[in-house]
Amino acid sequence: MVQHTSMHDGVWVGIDLGTQSVCTVAVPGAGEVVGQGSHPLTSHRHGSHHEQSPHECWQAVIAACRQVLARLPASSIRGLAVDGTSGTILLIDPQGQPLAPGLMYDDGRASSEVQQVNALGQETWRTLGYRMQASWALPKLLWLLHQHPEFTTGTRLLHQTDFINRCLVGGEVPSDSSSALKTGYDLINDCWPARTFDALNVPERIMPRVVRSGVQIGTVCAAAAQATGLPTGIPVIAGMTDGCAAQIGAGALSVGSWNSVLGTTLVLKGVTRDLLHDPSGVVYSHRSPEDTWLPGGASSTGVGAITKFFPQRNLAELDERAQQREPASVVTYPLVAHGERFPFTAPDAEGFTLGEPVDEVDRYASLLQGVAFIERLCFDYLDLLDAPTSGNLYLTGGGARSRYWCQLRADILQRPVFLPANAEPASGMAILAAALHRPVSEVAAQIVQVREVIEPRAERVECFHAPYTRLITELKHRGWIHSDVATHARKRATG
């Protein structure tokens, strides 16, 4: 067994399973990243379906780990943790082999099953503070069981992180409670909701055992060590979803603080002392390793909308030109794919533009502004729920690499934003791994550094009120947001 060492004489590895790539980082106790690796991933969309190969994901983990360890002695690694996309699941046979591709976090095929899940489990979900959505894991599991009754004999459900942890450990592993939330795990009583599962005819025997995030679930086996270069016997720690991982990486762990992860999609997570209840089921809460709650949600807007309309373009050049279009002449709701999840639920939602852009720069500017408008609506909705939002707001993810977009978001949100030096989800998992014997907030305070604070430009704040309220009006007209949400958002916009 690896002996416990102090924070300053070891390195911890974090592994992030994303939509488009696997990323790894190596972080010592001093906080500066000493190694990074990444390997591309593919996923396949057809209609409402979105799938990914678990085997390809494992091969990407191997390649990314090899990169991160290229300049590090394996003997310096003290442990690792893995995060993954929230609600991504697969089924395995008794030998641990996938029975089908993994169903991704935004796969919407279970639109019929979610109605049954919410009807038969409404008391459970009400207690836990949310309603299930079609893209969540439990409705998708029900779809798999309905479509493939032959899968039930010896079948086990795994979350995306479970499959990779199983490869690392070389055998069965428990799931983490963060990944298990969207599969219906009861975070209050720390158990699967047996009565609800019985009503849904979901056999509890196919569900994994669940432990809290931050608990050691095994050690790296010899086969995984040979494949990845990681040392045999180092601890593997139960991780979290990617949004929670980024929150730890940002150091957003005090009550009232929030982390906004702008990647392919937009994920917003904060910290509350008590469980936040949302009657509409848009906001849901993870549990932190320190027993606070991490409410938030994931929008289907994000950087993916930029790459969709501007593939292989020099975005830095477009950023510079977009600064002259504040506001853009058109208002855009920039969905990455079909359907919305936060700050409202609309399975049939589609992106739209009000008006005709005068040129490509106008379209580009409207996309940047549109994502920021939805981010602002998220905070308006959270305020309507009386969630504490007055703490620091950290911006992370690929979108935070654009200095201009961060400034634009500060202007539209009308609040300062904090840019951590390194707050990738993988960094959050390195911190969680390092916190095996210490409070995660204490470890994060030592490691996380803020590189810049961006203040909103007073002269630019007001110019975005009109296009924002125009978007709110259109969303209400389409029946995607309720009148009380629209009224509250307009009231906050006009002060």
Salt bridges, closest charged atoms under 4 A:
GLU51 OE2 - ARG109 NH2 2.83
ASP106 OD2 - ARG45 NH1 2.95
ASP106 OD1 - HIS50 ND1 2.56
ASP107 OD2 - ARG109 NH2 2.83
GLU113 OE2 - HIS146 ND1 3.54
GLU123 OE2 - ARG126 NH1 2.55
GLU150 OE2 - HIS148 ND1 3.25
ASP162 OD2 - HIS159 ND1 2.94
GLU172 OE2 - ARG156 NH2 3.34
ASP190 OD2 - ARG212 NH2 3.19
ASP291 OD1 - ARG212 NH1 3.03
ASP291 OD1 - ARG287 NE 3.14
GLU326 OE2 - ARG457 NH2 3.17
GLU326 OE1 - ARG460 NE 2.93
GLU350 OE2 - HIS338 ND1 3.61
ASP359 OD2 - ARG325 NH2 2.84
GLU360 OE2 - ARG313 NH2 2.90
GLU360 OE2 - ARG321 NH1 3.84
GLU375 OE2 - ARG409 NH2 2.79
ASP380 OD1 - ARG492 NH1 2.68
ASP383 OD2 - HIS488 NE2 2.75
ASP383 OD2 - ARG492 NE 3.60
ASP411 OD2 - ARG457 NH2 2.52
GLU424 OE2 - ARG401 NH2 3.73
GLU442 OE2 - ARG438 NH2 2.46
GLU452 OE2 - ARG403 NH2 2.79
GLU474 OE2 - ARG478 NE 2.69
